[in-house]
Amino acid sequence: METIEGLNKYIVRDKLILKIFTIGYEPMGESIIILIIVDGVVKFSAVIDCFKTTEINKTLDILQEYNVEKVNFICITHPDVDHCKGFEKILEKANNKTVILYPVYMINDLNYDKDAKIVIDKLSEFVMKRKNDPDKPILKSCVGSCLAPINFIFENEKNGYKYPLIINTYSPVSEIIERPNAYNYLIEEFKRTNSHNNFSIMLSLTLGDFKSLFCGDIQNDSIDIVKRDLNMNDMDFFINTIDFFKIPHHCSWGSKNMLNLLSNCFIANSVTTIYNRGKSKLPNKEMLKKYIKKSEKTYCTSNIENEKENIYKYGIVELTANIFERTIRIEDKKYDEVEVM
C-alpha cells in the first residue's frame, strides 16, 4: 500500500472483491456492511446504519467474522430507532482515520425514541470529546450533494488499471431541513409522522464501474428536489446500470418517486427490508411489484409471503462482486432472506 497525502493506494495482484451485506430484522431494523477485499484481506470497511436485538447484533458478528477491528466509514442515515439502535458499539470501531457521516441537526435536542436517544447522546459525547483533538475521526454533518472524504484507490498489478472508490451523498436536502423555522418544522413533522425521514442521507458508492445506491428512508419531497438539482456529474450516476440498489424506506409508497429518479437506468439487484410496527406493514406489495418490474432481481430480508418460514427473525442478502472480472452474484440463502418473485 502507498499513502500519498492521505491517499490509500493498494496494488491488487489477483482479486478485488466488493461485498455488500444487507441485514434486516423482524419486525423492524436494518444495517448494511460494505467490505472491499484485496487478495483475501479486507482493506476497506463501511457500516451504513445499525440495529440489534437483545440477543443479536449481526453487524458486529460480520465485522468480527472478517477480522475488522476498525471501520473506515460510518454513516447514520437518520436517527430513527430501526436504523441506529446499537450504533454506540459501531462508534467504538472508529479511529482517527474513520469518516463518520451523519445528518445535519441530528445531534440537536429533537424528539427521539429512547433507544435512538442513547445513540444521539453517544454521538454528541463522541463529537464533543474530540472537538479539539487533532487525532479525532473525520466528522461530517451531511446536507445536499457532496463527496465524502474517502481517498482509496485500487490498482490492478497486471495491467495498471485503477479503480477509485467514490462515495457521494445526495440528501438530506437543504431546501427542506434548512428552510426558515426548520427546527420547529422538524419537531412538528416528528409529532405527525413519528419519524425523522426528512433527515435521511441517500448516498452512492462506486468502485471502478460498479455502482451501488443506498437510500435510507428518503421521502418523495426530498427525492423530487434531488432529481431537480442533479448536476452533470451526479446525473451520470443515474444512467445505464446500477448494480446494487437498497430500496428506500422499506419499499413504502412514500418513496415511490424514486422510480422517477431511476427512470433512465437499469437495476441489476434491488433489496428491501421490512417494517412491521403499529399500523405500518412494509414492504408495500404494490410498490414492491414496481421494483420487481424495474430490476433484474429483487430480494427481501424476510419472507413476506409466508411469515411462518422466518425462523431466524432476520435475513442477510449478501452480494459479492468480482471487480476485475465484472461478475456479481447473490450468495446462497443462509437465513430468512428470499428472492421476491
C-alpha positions in Angstrom: 0.0 0.0 0.0 1.1 3.6 -0.8 -0.1 6.5 1.3 0.4 9.8 -0.5 -1.1 12.9 1.0 -3.9 11.0 2.5 -4.4 8.7 -0.5 -4.6 5.0 0.3 -3.4 3.1 -2.8 -3.5 -0.7 -2.9 -1.8 -2.8 -5.5 -4.0 -5.9 -6.3 -2.3 -9.0 -7.6 -5.2 -11.3 -8.1 -8.7 -10.4 -6.8 -10.5 -7.2 -6.0 -13.8 -8.2 -4.3 -16.6 -6.0 -3.1 -19.1 -7.5 -0.7 -22.4 -5.8 0.5 -24.4 -7.3 3.3 -28.0 -6.1 3.8 -29.2 -7.1 7.2 -32.9 -6.9 8.0 -34.6 -7.9 11.3 -38.2 -8.6 12.2 -40.4 -6.8 12.9 -38.0 -3.9 12.1 -34.4 -2.9 11.9 -31.7 -2.8 9.3 -27.9 -2.4 8.7 -25.6 -2.5 5.7 -22.0 -3.6 5.7 -19.6 -2.9 2.8 -16.2 -4.6 2.5 -13.5 -4.3 -0.1 -11.2 -7.3 -0.1 -7.8 -7.2 -1.7 -6.3 -10.7 -2.4 -8.2 -12.1 0.6 -7.7 -9.3 3.1 -10.2 -6.6 4.0 -8.7 -3.2 3.1 -11.9 -1.0 3.4 -14.9 -1.4 5.6 -18.1 0.6 5.9 -21.2 0.4 8.1 -24.4 2.2 7.0 -27.0 2.2 9.8 -27.2 -0.4 12.6 -29.7 -2.4 14.6 -29.6 -5.0 17.3 -31.9 -7.1 19.3 -31.3 -8.1 22.9 -29.5 -11.3 21.7 -28.4 -10.5 18.2 -26.1 -7.9 16.5 -25.3 -9.3 13.1 -23.4 -6.1 12.2 -20.8 -6.8 14.8 -20.9 -10.5 14.0 -20.0 -10.0 10.4 -17.3 -7.5 11.2 -15.8 -10.0 13.6 -16.1 -12.8 11.0 -13.9 -10.7 8.6 -11.5 -9.6 11.3 -12.4 -5.9 11.0 -11.2 -4.1 14.1 -11.6 -0.5 12.8 -14.1 0.7 10.3 -13.1 3.2 7.6 -16.6 4.7 7.0 -19.6 5.0 9.2 -22.9 6.6 8.2 -26.1 7.1 10.3 -28.6 7.9 7.6 -31.2 9.3 10.1 -32.0 9.0 13.8 -34.9 6.6 13.8 -34.5 3.6 16.1 -34.8 0.9 13.3 -31.7 2.5 11.7 -29.5 3.3 14.7 -30.1 1.1 17.7 -26.8 -0.3 18.8 -24.7 2.2 16.9 -22.7 3.2 20.0 -21.0 -0.2 19.6 -20.1 0.7 16.0 -18.6 4.0 17.1 -16.2 2.0 19.3 -14.7 0.8 16.0 -13.8 4.3 14.8 -10.2 5.7 14.9 -8.6 8.9 13.7 -8.9 7.8 10.0 -12.6 6.9 10.2 -15.1 9.1 8.3 -18.3 9.5 10.3 -21.2 10.9 8.3 -24.5 12.0 10.0 -27.4 14.3 9.0 -27.4 18.0 9.9 -29.5 18.7 13.0 -29.1 15.1 14.2 -27.4 15.9 17.4 -29.8 18.8 18.3 -32.3 18.2 21.0 -35.2 17.0 18.9 -37.7 14.3 19.9 -36.3 10.8 19.8 -37.2 7.3 20.6 -35.5 6.3 23.9 -33.2 3.8 22.1 -32.3 6.3 19.4 -31.7 8.9 22.1 -28.9 6.7 23.5 -27.2 6.8 20.1 -27.7 10.5 19.7 -26.2 11.2 23.2 -23.3 8.9 22.5 -22.6 10.6 19.2 -22.9 14.0 20.8 -20.5 12.9 23.5 -18.2 11.4 20.9 -18.1 14.7 18.9 -17.6 17.0 21.9 -14.8 14.9 23.4 -12.9 15.1 20.2 -13.8 18.6 19.2 -10.2 19.9 19.6 -8.5 16.6 19.2 -6.0 16.6 16.3 -6.4 12.8 16.1 -10.2 12.8 16.0 -12.2 10.9 13.4 -13.3 12.8 10.3 -16.7 14.0 11.5 -19.0 15.4 8.8 -22.6 16.6 9.1 -24.3 15.9 5.8 -26.5 18.1 3.7 -27.0 18.0 -0.1 -24.7 16.7 -2.7 -21.1 16.3 -1.6 -18.2 13.9 -1.9 -17.3 12.0 1.2 -13.6 12.5 2.1 -12.7 8.9 1.2 -9.3 8.5 -0.5 -9.0 4.9 -1.6 -7.8 3.7 -5.0 -7.1 0.1 -6.1 -4.7 -0.7 -8.9 -4.5 -4.0 -10.9 -0.9 -5.0 -10.8 -1.1 -6.9 -14.1 -2.5 -4.1 -16.4 -2.2 -0.9 -14.3 -5.9 -0.2 -14.4 -7.0 1.9 -11.5 -10.3 1.6 -9.5 -11.1 4.6 -7.4 -13.6 4.4 -4.5 -16.1 7.2 -4.6 -18.8 7.9 -2.1 -21.3 10.7 -2.9 -24.3 12.0 -0.9 -27.5 13.5 -2.4 -29.6 14.2 0.7 -30.8 15.4 3.1 -31.6 18.5 1.0 -31.1 22.0 2.4 -34.4 23.2 0.9 -36.3 21.1 3.4 -34.1 21.0 6.5 -32.6 24.5 6.4 -35.7 26.4 5.5 -36.8 29.2 7.8 -38.1 27.8 11.1 -36.7 24.4 10.1 -36.2 23.4 13.7 -39.9 23.8 14.6 -40.8 22.2 11.3 -38.8 19.1 12.1 -40.3 18.8 15.6 -43.8 19.1 14.1 -43.0 16.6 11.4 -41.9 14.1 14.0 -45.1 14.6 16.0 -47.1 14.0 12.8 -45.2 11.0 11.4 -43.2 9.7 14.3 -40.1 9.6 12.1 -37.1 11.7 11.1 -37.1 10.6 7.4 -36.6 14.2 6.2 -33.1 13.9 7.7 -32.3 10.8 5.7 -29.0 10.5 3.9 -29.0 8.9 0.4 -25.6 8.0 -0.9 -23.9 6.2 -3.7 -20.8 4.1 -3.7 -18.8 3.5 -6.9 -15.8 1.2 -7.2 -14.5 1.3 -10.8 -17.6 0.9 -12.8 -19.6 -1.0 -10.1 -22.4 1.3 -8.9 -24.5 1.0 -5.7 -27.1 3.3 -4.2 -28.2 3.3 -0.6 -31.4 5.3 0.1 -32.0 5.2 3.9 -35.6 6.4 4.4 -35.6 9.3 1.9 -39.1 10.5 1.1 -40.8 11.8 -2.0 -40.4 15.5 -1.3 -36.6 15.1 -0.9 -36.4 12.7 -4.0 -38.1 15.3 -6.2 -35.6 18.0 -5.1 -32.6 15.7 -5.7 -33.9 14.9 -9.2 -34.4 18.6 -10.0 -31.0 19.6 -8.8 -28.7 16.9 -10.1 -25.6 18.3 -11.7 -23.9 16.8 -14.7 -21.6 14.6 -12.6 -24.4 13.3 -10.4 -26.6 12.7 -13.4 -24.0 10.3 -14.9 -24.6 8.0 -11.9 -28.3 7.7 -12.7 -28.0 6.4 -16.2 -27.1 2.9 -17.5 -26.8 0.2 -14.8 -26.9 0.4 -11.0 -25.6 -2.9 -9.8 -26.9 -2.8 -6.3 -29.9 -0.7 -5.1 -31.1 -0.5 -1.5 -34.8 0.3 -1.8 -35.8 3.4 0.2 -37.9 3.3 3.4 -38.6 -0.5 3.3 -40.4 -0.1 -0.1 -43.1 2.3 1.0 -45.5 4.4 -1.1 -44.0 7.5 0.5 -40.8 6.9 -1.5 -42.4 6.0 -4.8 -40.9 8.9 -6.7 -37.6 7.1 -6.6 -38.7 5.3 -9.7 -38.8 8.7 -11.5 -35.2 9.4 -10.4 -34.2 6.0 -11.7 -36.2 6.2 -14.9 -33.1 6.3 -17.1 -31.2 3.4 -15.6 -31.4 -0.4 -15.2 -31.2 -2.0 -11.8 -29.4 -5.3 -11.5 -30.1 -6.2 -7.9 -32.6 -4.4 -5.6 -33.0 -5.2 -1.9 -35.6 -4.2 0.7 -36.0 -4.8 4.4 -39.3 -5.0 6.3 -41.0 -2.7 8.8 -44.0 -4.1 10.7 -44.8 -1.8 13.6 -48.0 -0.2 14.6 -50.1 0.5 11.5 -47.1 0.2 9.2 -46.7 -3.0 7.3 -43.9 -2.8 4.8 -42.9 -3.5 2.1 -46.0 -2.3 0.3 -46.7 -5.1 -2.1 -47.9 -2.9 -4.9 -44.8 -0.8 -4.6 -42.7 -3.9 -4.5 -44.2 -5.1 -7.8 -42.9 -1.9 -9.4 -39.4 -2.6 -8.2 -39.6 -6.2 -9.4 -40.5 -5.0 -12.8 -37.7 -2.4 -12.7 -35.0 -4.8 -11.5 -33.4 -8.0 -12.9 -33.5 -9.5 -9.4 -35.3 -8.2 -6.2 -34.7 -9.5 -2.7 -36.2 -9.1 0.7 -34.5 -9.9 4.0 -37.7 -11.7 5.2 -40.3 -14.0 3.6 -43.3 -11.7 3.2 -45.5 -14.3 1.6 -45.1 -17.0 4.3 -44.0 -15.4 7.6 -44.0 -18.8 9.3 -40.9 -19.7 7.3 -38.9 -16.8 9.0 -37.4 -18.9 11.7 -34.3 -16.8 12.3 -36.2 -13.5 12.6 -33.5 -11.8 10.4 -32.1 -12.2 6.9 -28.9 -11.2 5.2 -28.8 -10.6 1.5 -25.1 -11.0 0.7 -23.8 -9.6 -2.7 -20.3 -10.5 -3.9 -18.8 -8.6 -6.9 -15.5 -9.5 -8.5 -14.5 -6.1 -9.8 -11.8 -7.2 -12.2 -13.9 -9.9 -13.8 -17.1 -7.8 -13.6 -19.1 -10.6 -12.1 -21.8 -10.3 -9.5 -23.6 -12.9 -7.5 -26.0 -13.1 -4.6 -24.8 -15.8 -2.2 -27.0 -18.8 -1.3 -29.7 -18.2 1.3 -28.5 -18.7 4.8 -31.2 -17.1 7.0 -34.7 -15.7 6.2 -33.8 -13.7 3.1 -35.7 -14.6 -0.2 -35.7 -13.7 -3.8 -39.1 -12.0 -4.4 -40.9 -13.5 -7.3 
